[in-house]
């Protein structure tokens, strides 16, 4: 069947973020089933999913409770909207359950079908907020180079991926970007701490350049995920908080990756001690079993929106009952099984310790990570942080070896990324690290000649 499916792919399927000619030279790997932290492909290969799908399968694959929650809800009420003064129990219960775990003062949830839609919703809501406050010029959103905020027009504009801006004439007006706090790649001769302050100061510089009276919000992921698991130096977030306290602008955390336990806290903002006004969510909210995203809104923002009449925005699938039922059950599992506590106390420290053992590898320039997130920087020179020429495609070579050796790691340029399901065990972590070392060896053999 594999060949048949690959032919269907070639003839009919347009996969996301793909070079179609390249994809069909070999044909996609066909994933057919999953359980726990493992996937199986159509050739019967068992693969450890070091990426939890796309950073989303928090509670692991094959959770019958989620299947039950979905099928029960499908039988009772498979669909009804939340427009026109209607609602249904799962969406209300999920909104409450999210408010219960969200940072203090963040008690209101607008549901969407994805993280991208969450960021679109955010853009419209913050501009609406300022208009209601009599400051309609406050429209500009400042975000960061190499941040990822989705693939809709607003999401891709908010994101700082140059290769995305180049397609479709983006960003749309009113979105500007500042440098990312990526010390390994862009820190030059500065110490990480000095670089963290410098990178944060770029926010103030941009606010002054654009004019405080024109700035609506600053948007950032607590840790940039798709940009390469960019963990800011310790000096970064405290300095950003000082700057935000000086100016009257909103702070938005994109928690699509960091939210629901990935850092060992409920939200990445909790991990860093940040206090956002709005937070975008998706992925871990439903463990990816069904699509769902949203925007968590603080009491401060809600108060203004609440007094402002209609908020003319919404999606057919805003608060979809089946997604909401799955989300509720997923949050129940995270709480009842103390998944996040376990990550924080046991498995994340173990993963981080074991991952750092790879730093002695000749191909590895740096290993960094927080919670169930990790990055392995492949570099030509550990001391100078010199990279390999990009045309060598070292990251892609390594990703290929991983695929062939039963491990999913993602390559962002020459940065290898891991973000396994939160429920990964210590034995499975051992397997992940051992496979990663083997793949680094195979890659080194190909490039260090
Ligand atoms: N924000 C972040 C931080 C993400 O990582 C992603 C997806 O990877 C998105 C937003 C977009 O979410 P979605 O793909 O559900 O639209």
Boltz pocket constraint, residues with backbone or C-beta under 6 A from the ligand:
constraints:
  - pocket:
      binder: B
      contacts: [[A, 54], [A, 113], [A, 114], [A, 115], [A, 116], [A, 117], [A, 119], [A, 148], [A, 149], [A, 150], [A, 151], [A, 221], [A, 225], [A, 226], [A, 254], [A, 255], [A, 256], [A, 257], [A, 282], [A, 283], [A, 293]]
      max_distance: 6.0
